[in-house]
Amino acid sequence: MPDKTSVVKCLVWDLDNTLWQGTLLENDEIRLAEPVHELIRLLDSRGILQSVASKNDHDHAWAKLEELGVAEYFVRPRIGWSPKSDSIRQIAEELRFALGTIAFVDDQAAERAEVAFHLPDVRCYSAEQVAELAGLAEFSPETVTEDARSRRRMYQAGFRREAAKSGFTGPDEEFIRSLGLVMRIEHATAEHLSRVEELTLRTSQMNATGVHYSRETLERLLDDPRHRVLVTSLSDRFGPHGAVGVILLELGRTTWHLKLLATSCRVVSFGAGTVILRWLVDQAARAGAHLVADFRRTDRNRMMEIAYRFSGFSDADCPCVGNLPAPDAGGLERLHLVPAPQGPPTTMTLAAPDLGASPGTRLPGLRSPSPAV
């Protein structure tokens, strides 16, 4: 049975007599009720994606959605004559969502039954329930981050990015350069903390320790002058990637303790983790401090270990490692690096703070990509 307790990630709409009033192919007068329009905007603002599974002529139906002013809200729509279950399965696959995170609304009981039979994990609702959807727990995330509010635009930018990559014939690095990537590393504020906590909890492949930091713990660290909580965001000519990385660092006079580095798997192919690490190594070199990084091996974070090793971190013994307090979590290793100055990234523009300054110091201006050194 579908899990009604987890939040829906994507609501798939039928069109005729569900999203709009009337039947398009019968030349009815098609109207979009204002409460439905409000619901579409509300779900979008909560970070819930929306799509369409409709048995209609595609061009005719899409033109009507554009005329009604709501076409932009729907990602990966399926409008044609396939079974609704096939359309919903394709939508879930393209969004990389589990079927249990998909909901479907349709005025026809037979269509809902067809979907429920073939896709039992999909949550189905009748058109009569549309007015109550906004108040249901599964459509009401506990927190809505800035990234959530931009989720649809980020997915749409991702689709355009994928299309551009499929038509690009040069080396991968040249494609990355063509994106006009801009990375920002900044001191986290209270407004960032929900997304920072989410990154520590949900990121697994590019998470150095797998340790979850609660919002309360992060708030305490923000107030601790020895700690730096940093959040990384990325954007390019297609649009935002959102917040994609978190750094938790304790600054000592001669040793900087990297307690956590986590980056979203979505940006691994752009070399985001390498850029973050090179910037951090350069900052430590400027301060004359050794770097010690916490690391815990898991079945999924092999890529993070490779990134650390490639950056020069090793198991070499150094008194600075022994001077740190014993790890709070079991299974943690400590990797050591004597940092050397690093050049700026060659595939993106970087704006980042001086870690020797106070957390409130304004970011320097963006630095344009430089030739490789």
One Martini backbone bead per residue (centre of mass of N, CA, C, O) as a GRO file, in nm:
protein
  373
    1MET     BB    1   0.100   0.033   0.017
    2PRO     BB    2   0.082   0.348   0.035
    3ASP     BB    3   0.269   0.612   0.184
    4LYS     BB    4   0.113   0.871   0.374
    5THR     BB    5   0.368   1.000   0.541
    6SER     BB    6   0.514   1.082   0.302
    7VAL     BB    7   0.635   1.303   0.086
    8VAL     BB    8   0.554   1.441  -0.198
    9LYS     BB    9   0.731   1.501  -0.511
   10CYS     BB   10   0.490   1.423  -0.728
   11LEU     BB   11   0.221   1.558  -0.917
   12VAL     BB   12  -0.016   1.397  -1.125
   13TRP     BB   13  -0.213   1.515  -1.390
   14ASP     BB   14  -0.505   1.539  -1.506
   15LEU     BB   15  -0.721   1.722  -1.716
   16ASP     BB   16  -1.002   1.640  -1.769
   17ASN     BB   17  -1.195   1.731  -1.505
   18THR     BB   18  -0.941   1.830  -1.318
   19LEU     BB   19  -0.763   2.069  -1.385
   20TRP     BB   20  -0.993   2.115  -1.580
   21GLN     BB   21  -1.288   2.237  -1.723
   22GLY     BB   22  -1.354   1.994  -1.936
   23THR     BB   23  -1.340   1.874  -2.285
   24LEU     BB   24  -1.131   1.912  -2.538
   25LEU     BB   25  -1.240   1.711  -2.777
   26GLU     BB   26  -1.548   1.845  -2.731
   27ASN     BB   27  -1.529   2.163  -2.729
   28ASP     BB   28  -1.516   2.280  -2.470
   29GLU     BB   29  -1.516   2.497  -2.222
   30ILE     BB   30  -1.213   2.596  -2.090
   31ARG     BB   31  -1.143   2.588  -1.734
   32LEU     BB   32  -0.965   2.748  -1.461
   33ALA     BB   33  -0.972   2.721  -1.148
   34GLU     BB   34  -0.854   2.910  -0.897
   35PRO     BB   35  -0.792   2.688  -0.684
   36VAL     BB   36  -0.606   2.531  -0.877
   37HIS     BB   37  -0.404   2.753  -0.932
   38GLU     BB   38  -0.322   2.785  -0.635
   39LEU     BB   39  -0.221   2.494  -0.594
   40ILE     BB   40   0.004   2.496  -0.799
   41ARG     BB   41   0.164   2.724  -0.662
   42LEU     BB   42   0.190   2.600  -0.380
   43LEU     BB   43   0.341   2.339  -0.448
   44ASP     BB   44   0.577   2.480  -0.580
   45SER     BB   45   0.663   2.639  -0.314
   46ARG     BB   46   0.715   2.343  -0.165
   47GLY     BB   47   0.872   2.149  -0.387
   48ILE     BB   48   0.647   2.024  -0.569
   49LEU     BB   49   0.614   1.850  -0.829
   50GLN     BB   50   0.469   1.864  -1.173
   51SER     BB   51   0.247   1.676  -1.386
   52VAL     BB   52   0.134   1.484  -1.685
   53ALA     BB   53  -0.153   1.251  -1.745
   54SER     BB   54  -0.291   1.234  -2.077
   55LYS     BB   55  -0.571   1.180  -2.295
   56ASN     BB   56  -0.437   1.347  -2.572
   57ASP     BB   57  -0.351   1.594  -2.767
   58HIS     BB   58  -0.062   1.738  -2.731
   59ASP     BB   59  -0.065   2.016  -2.877
   60HIS     BB   60  -0.342   2.104  -2.780
   61ALA     BB   61  -0.295   2.079  -2.470
   62TRP     BB   62  -0.042   2.256  -2.445
   63ALA     BB   63  -0.172   2.513  -2.556
   64LYS     BB   64  -0.378   2.534  -2.325
   65LEU     BB   65  -0.175   2.562  -2.092
   66GLU     BB   66  -0.054   2.823  -2.203
   67GLU     BB   67  -0.315   2.988  -2.210
   68LEU     BB   68  -0.357   2.944  -1.886
   69GLY     BB   69  -0.056   2.983  -1.746
   70VAL     BB   70   0.079   2.659  -1.658
   71ALA     BB   71   0.303   2.507  -1.819
   72GLU     BB   72   0.568   2.571  -1.642
   73TYR     BB   73   0.484   2.360  -1.396
   74PHE     BB   74   0.550   2.117  -1.600
   75VAL     BB   75   0.717   1.806  -1.586
   76ARG     BB   76   0.738   1.560  -1.799
   77PRO     BB   77   0.501   1.525  -1.986
   78ARG     BB   78   0.210   1.300  -2.066
   79ILE     BB   79   0.067   1.322  -2.394
   80GLY     BB   80  -0.173   1.073  -2.499
   81TRP     BB   81  -0.250   0.701  -2.542
   82SER     BB   82  -0.143   0.588  -2.299
   83PRO     BB   83  -0.124   0.449  -2.023
   84LYS     BB   84  -0.104   0.594  -1.721
   85SER     BB   85   0.108   0.405  -1.596
   86ASP     BB   86   0.325   0.452  -1.810
   87SER     BB   87   0.352   0.757  -1.773
   88ILE     BB   88   0.431   0.754  -1.472
   89ARG     BB   89   0.681   0.579  -1.495
   90GLN     BB   90   0.837   0.773  -1.681
   91ILE     BB   91   0.843   1.013  -1.493
   92ALA     BB   92   0.992   0.878  -1.258
   93GLU     BB   93   1.246   0.800  -1.418
   94GLU     BB   94   1.329   1.092  -1.510
   95LEU     BB   95   1.334   1.196  -1.199
   96ARG     BB   96   1.430   0.973  -0.996
   97PHE     BB   97   1.168   0.843  -0.862
   98ALA     BB   98   0.990   0.696  -0.650
   99LEU     BB   99   0.672   0.575  -0.657
  100GLY     BB  100   0.610   0.658  -0.348
  101THR     BB  101   0.643   0.986  -0.444
  102ILE     BB  102   0.380   0.954  -0.610
  103ALA     BB  103   0.100   1.133  -0.748
  104PHE     BB  104  -0.259   1.096  -0.846
  105VAL     BB  105  -0.505   1.277  -1.048
  106ASP     BB  106  -0.855   1.175  -1.115
  107ASP     BB  107  -1.191   1.151  -1.227
  108GLN     BB  108  -1.139   0.848  -1.304
  109ALA     BB  109  -1.174   0.544  -1.164
  110ALA     BB  110  -1.043   0.365  -1.386
  111GLU     BB  111  -0.769   0.511  -1.393
  112ARG     BB  112  -0.695   0.469  -1.098
  113ALA     BB  113  -0.709   0.159  -1.108
  114GLU     BB  114  -0.489   0.114  -1.319
  115VAL     BB  115  -0.263   0.238  -1.151
  116ALA     BB  116  -0.295   0.072  -0.888
  117PHE     BB  117  -0.236  -0.203  -1.020
  118HIS     BB  118   0.056  -0.133  -1.154
  119LEU     BB  119   0.104   0.111  -0.913
  120PRO     BB  120   0.076   0.069  -0.580
  121ASP     BB  121   0.267   0.317  -0.473
  122VAL     BB  122   0.073   0.507  -0.587
  123ARG     BB  123  -0.104   0.794  -0.518
  124CYS     BB  124  -0.462   0.827  -0.522
  125TYR     BB  125  -0.690   1.079  -0.658
  126SER     BB  126  -0.961   1.263  -0.676
  127ALA     BB  127  -1.102   1.548  -0.796
  128GLU     BB  128  -1.265   1.602  -0.524
  129GLN     BB  129  -0.973   1.634  -0.356
  130VAL     BB  130  -0.822   1.892  -0.442
  131ALA     BB  131  -0.910   2.098  -0.212
  132GLU     BB  132  -0.741   1.908   0.020
  133LEU     BB  133  -0.436   1.866  -0.046
  134ALA     BB  134  -0.286   2.106   0.103
  135GLY     BB  135  -0.371   1.970   0.402
  136LEU     BB  136  -0.200   1.734   0.364
  137ALA     BB  137   0.077   1.579   0.481
  138GLU     BB  138   0.200   1.482   0.195
  139PHE     BB  139   0.182   1.817   0.109
  140SER     BB  140   0.351   1.900   0.400
  141PRO     BB  141   0.629   2.011   0.463
  142GLU     BB  142   0.800   2.106   0.738
  143THR     BB  143   1.019   2.223   0.539
  144VAL     BB  144   1.116   2.519   0.336
  145THR     BB  145   1.350   2.575   0.123
  146GLU     BB  146   1.502   2.752  -0.115
  147ASP     BB  147   1.546   2.504  -0.294
  148ALA     BB  148   1.252   2.411  -0.297
  149ARG     BB  149   1.136   2.669  -0.435
  150SER     BB  150   1.351   2.593  -0.691
  151ARG     BB  151   1.311   2.302  -0.805
  152ARG     BB  152   1.185   2.328  -1.082
  153ARG     BB  153   1.408   2.510  -1.207
  154MET     BB  154   1.634   2.301  -1.164
  155TYR     BB  155   1.515   2.078  -1.340
  156GLN     BB  156   1.488   2.240  -1.600
  157ALA     BB  157   1.788   2.306  -1.620
  158GLY     BB  158   1.879   2.008  -1.633
  159PHE     BB  159   1.743   1.938  -1.901
  160ARG     BB  160   1.900   2.148  -2.070
  161ARG     BB  161   2.179   2.040  -2.000
  162GLU     BB  162   2.145   1.753  -2.114
  163ALA     BB  163   2.086   1.843  -2.403
  164ALA     BB  164   2.357   1.987  -2.448
  165LYS     BB  165   2.539   1.739  -2.396
  166SER     BB  166   2.424   1.551  -2.624
  167GLY     BB  167   2.530   1.785  -2.849
  168PHE     BB  168   2.823   1.745  -2.753
  169THR     BB  169   3.161   1.675  -2.902
  170GLY     BB  170   3.352   1.730  -2.688
  171PRO     BB  171   3.509   1.743  -2.421
  172ASP     BB  172   3.410   1.749  -2.098
  173GLU     BB  173   3.571   2.002  -2.008
  174GLU     BB  174   3.451   2.186  -2.227
  175PHE     BB  175   3.162   2.167  -2.135
  176ILE     BB  176   3.204   2.282  -1.854
  177ARG     BB  177   3.309   2.556  -1.952
  178SER     BB  178   3.040   2.628  -2.118
  179LEU     BB  179   2.848   2.677  -1.860
  180GLY     BB  180   2.939   2.896  -1.652
  181LEU     BB  181   3.039   2.836  -1.373
  182VAL     BB  182   2.926   2.913  -1.028
  183MET     BB  183   3.090   2.938  -0.718
  184ARG     BB  184   2.970   2.941  -0.371
  185ILE     BB  185   3.129   3.026  -0.063
  186GLU     BB  186   2.965   3.033   0.261
  187HIS     BB  187   2.845   3.140   0.541
  188ALA     BB  188   2.630   3.022   0.743
  189THR     BB  189   2.295   3.053   0.821
  190ALA     BB  190   1.991   3.007   0.951
  191GLU     BB  191   1.861   2.975   0.661
  192HIS     BB  192   2.056   2.719   0.583
  193LEU     BB  193   2.015   2.475   0.791
  194SER     BB  194   1.814   2.283   0.657
  195ARG     BB  195   2.000   2.215   0.416
  196VAL     BB  196   2.247   2.124   0.574
  197GLU     BB  197   2.111   1.893   0.722
  198GLU     BB  198   2.024   1.743   0.466
  199LEU     BB  199   2.311   1.687   0.361
  200THR     BB  200   2.405   1.516   0.612
  201LEU     BB  201   2.167   1.298   0.572
  202ARG     BB  202   2.148   1.231   0.237
  203THR     BB  203   2.443   1.218   0.189
  204SER     BB  204   2.672   0.942   0.078
  205GLN     BB  205   2.893   0.936  -0.152
  206MET     BB  206   2.979   1.259  -0.057
  207ASN     BB  207   3.055   1.153   0.252
  208ALA     BB  208   3.299   1.137   0.492
  209THR     BB  209   3.107   1.021   0.758
  210GLY     BB  210   2.775   1.022   0.807
  211VAL     BB  211   2.723   1.250   0.998
  212HIS     BB  212   2.466   1.385   1.184
  213TYR     BB  213   2.350   1.724   1.191
  214SER     BB  214   2.171   1.907   1.372
  215ARG     BB  215   2.029   2.205   1.405
  216GLU     BB  216   2.122   2.253   1.695
  217THR     BB  217   2.421   2.199   1.647
  218LEU     BB  218   2.462   2.412   1.425
  219GLU     BB  219   2.385   2.657   1.597
  220ARG     BB  220   2.621   2.627   1.793
  221LEU     BB  221   2.850   2.650   1.579
  222LEU     BB  222   2.783   2.939   1.484
  223ASP     BB  223   2.864   3.051   1.788
  224ASP     BB  224   3.150   2.936   1.736
  225PRO     BB  225   3.463   3.080   1.680
  226ARG     BB  226   3.610   2.800   1.583
  227HIS     BB  227   3.383   2.769   1.376
  228ARG     BB  228   3.291   2.652   1.039
  229VAL     BB  229   2.998   2.703   0.842
  230LEU     BB  230   2.965   2.586   0.506
  231VAL     BB  231   2.818   2.683   0.191
  232THR     BB  232   2.745   2.542  -0.134
  233SER     BB  233   2.699   2.686  -0.456
  234LEU     BB  234   2.542   2.646  -0.790
  235SER     BB  235   2.584   2.779  -1.128
  236ASP     BB  236   2.452   2.854  -1.463
  237ARG     BB  237   2.328   2.926  -1.777
  238PHE     BB  238   2.061   2.747  -1.697
  239GLY     BB  239   2.101   2.762  -1.376
  240PRO     BB  240   2.037   2.629  -1.077
  241HIS     BB  241   2.164   2.391  -0.823
  242GLY     BB  242   2.219   2.500  -0.555
  243ALA     BB  243   2.279   2.345  -0.271
  244VAL     BB  244   2.591   2.119  -0.268
  245GLY     BB  245   2.746   2.198   0.012
  246VAL     BB  246   2.942   2.103   0.314
  247ILE     BB  247   3.132   2.263   0.583
  248LEU     BB  248   3.320   2.144   0.876
  249LEU     BB  249   3.521   2.366   1.079
  250GLU     BB  250   3.816   2.369   1.287
  251LEU     BB  251   4.010   2.632   1.426
  252GLY     BB  252   4.347   2.639   1.466
  253ARG     BB  253   4.659   2.758   1.485
  254THR     BB  254   4.796   2.471   1.341
  255THR     BB  255   4.499   2.333   1.313
  256TRP     BB  256   4.269   2.192   1.082
  257HIS     BB  257   3.937   2.058   1.133
  258LEU     BB  258   3.775   1.829   0.923
  259LYS     BB  259   3.459   1.703   0.999
  260LEU     BB  260   3.307   1.793   0.718
  261LEU     BB  261   3.231   1.659   0.386
  262ALA     BB  262   2.961   1.750   0.156
  263THR     BB  263   2.824   1.640  -0.161
  264SER     BB  264   2.645   1.636  -0.426
  265CYS     BB  265   2.595   1.406  -0.678
  266ARG     BB  266   2.505   1.614  -0.906
  267VAL     BB  267   2.830   1.751  -0.906
  268VAL     BB  268   3.058   1.552  -0.969
  269SER     BB  269   3.100   1.597  -1.287
  270PHE     BB  270   3.213   1.909  -1.217
  271GLY     BB  271   3.425   1.904  -0.972
  272ALA     BB  272   3.335   2.027  -0.692
  273GLY     BB  273   3.503   1.879  -0.474
  274THR     BB  274   3.782   1.966  -0.579
  275VAL     BB  275   3.743   2.271  -0.553
  276ILE     BB  276   3.695   2.276  -0.251
  277LEU     BB  277   3.959   2.142  -0.160
  278ARG     BB  278   4.157   2.340  -0.292
  279TRP     BB  279   4.062   2.585  -0.135
  280LEU     BB  280   4.115   2.474   0.150
  281VAL     BB  281   4.417   2.421   0.114
  282ASP     BB  282   4.491   2.713   0.051
  283GLN     BB  283   4.392   2.838   0.316
  284ALA     BB  284   4.581   2.673   0.502
  285ALA     BB  285   4.846   2.767   0.376
  286ARG     BB  286   4.808   3.070   0.444
  287ALA     BB  287   4.790   2.991   0.767
  288GLY     BB  288   4.993   2.753   0.846
  289ALA     BB  289   4.811   2.485   0.839
  290HIS     BB  290   4.703   2.192   0.915
  291LEU     BB  291   4.525   1.906   0.792
  292VAL     BB  292   4.234   1.737   0.937
  293ALA     BB  293   4.040   1.450   0.837
  294ASP     BB  294   3.747   1.309   0.859
  295PHE     BB  295   3.692   0.943   0.819
  296ARG     BB  296   3.439   0.706   0.690
  297ARG     BB  297   3.383   0.402   0.587
  298THR     BB  298   3.174   0.293   0.321
  299ASP     BB  299   2.984   0.152   0.067
  300ARG     BB  300   2.950   0.467  -0.082
  301ASN     BB  301   3.237   0.661  -0.024
  302ARG     BB  302   3.479   0.616  -0.227
  303MET     BB  303   3.495   0.892  -0.373
  304MET     BB  304   3.590   1.053  -0.125
  305GLU     BB  305   3.855   0.909  -0.078
  306ILE     BB  306   3.978   0.977  -0.351
  307ALA     BB  307   3.971   1.284  -0.314
  308TYR     BB  308   4.160   1.293  -0.072
  309ARG     BB  309   4.403   1.143  -0.192
  310PHE     BB  310   4.438   1.329  -0.442
  311SER     BB  311   4.493   1.585  -0.240
  312GLY     BB  312   4.709   1.432  -0.010
  313PHE     BB  313   4.584   1.260   0.184
  314SER     BB  314   4.688   1.076   0.483
  315ASP     BB  315   4.829   0.841   0.736
  316ALA     BB  316   5.023   1.022   0.846
  317ASP     BB  317   5.216   1.101   1.103
  318CYS     BB  318   5.116   1.353   1.354
  319PRO     BB  319   5.091   1.544   1.630
  320CYS     BB  320   4.821   1.691   1.550
  321VAL     BB  321   4.642   1.440   1.568
  322GLY     BB  322   4.690   1.368   1.875
  323ASN     BB  323   4.572   1.658   1.981
  324LEU     BB  324   4.305   1.558   1.929
  325PRO     BB  325   4.021   1.463   2.003
  326ALA     BB  326   3.834   1.216   2.031
  327PRO     BB  327   3.612   1.063   1.866
  328ASP     BB  328   3.259   1.052   1.873
  329ALA     BB  329   3.272   0.844   1.645
  330GLY     BB  330   3.275   0.550   1.508
  331GLY     BB  331   3.524   0.469   1.259
  332LEU     BB  332   3.721   0.701   1.261
  333GLU     BB  333   3.940   0.869   1.062
  334ARG     BB  334   4.268   1.039   1.013
  335LEU     BB  335   4.362   1.277   0.783
  336HIS     BB  336   4.667   1.411   0.639
  337LEU     BB  337   4.792   1.761   0.570
  338VAL     BB  338   5.036   1.948   0.399
  339PRO     BB  339   4.988   2.240   0.272
  340ALA     BB  340   4.955   2.392  -0.053
  341PRO     BB  341   4.937   2.600  -0.285
  342GLN     BB  342   4.662   2.702  -0.498
  343GLY     BB  343   4.500   2.730  -0.771
  344PRO     BB  344   4.261   2.821  -0.955
  345PRO     BB  345   4.005   2.742  -1.122
  346THR     BB  346   3.939   2.629  -1.476
  347THR     BB  347   3.598   2.566  -1.488
  348MET     BB  348   3.539   2.810  -1.282
  349THR     BB  349   3.382   3.033  -1.073
  350LEU     BB  350   3.498   3.194  -0.761
  351ALA     BB  351   3.336   3.249  -0.440
  352ALA     BB  352   3.520   3.329  -0.138
  353PRO     BB  353   3.637   3.323   0.167
  354ASP     BB  354   3.830   3.425   0.439
  355LEU     BB  355   3.913   3.218   0.705
  356GLY     BB  356   4.073   3.442   0.872
  357ALA     BB  357   3.813   3.570   0.895
  358SER     BB  358   3.521   3.661   0.973
  359PRO     BB  359   3.205   3.541   0.905
  360GLY     BB  360   3.098   3.848   0.821
  361THR     BB  361   3.262   3.861   0.581
  362ARG     BB  362   3.278   3.959   0.275
  363LEU     BB  363   3.277   3.865  -0.028
  364PRO     BB  364   3.454   3.842  -0.281
  365GLY     BB  365   3.502   3.866  -0.585
  366LEU     BB  366   3.485   3.725  -0.869
  367ARG     BB  367   3.670   3.465  -1.027
  368SER     BB  368   3.804   3.396  -1.303
  369PRO     BB  369   3.905   3.181  -1.505
  370SER     BB  370   4.211   3.016  -1.532
  371PRO     BB  371   4.477   2.903  -1.637
  372ALA     BB  372   4.654   2.647  -1.623
  373VAL     BB  373   4.930   2.541  -1.378
   0.00000   0.00000   0.00000
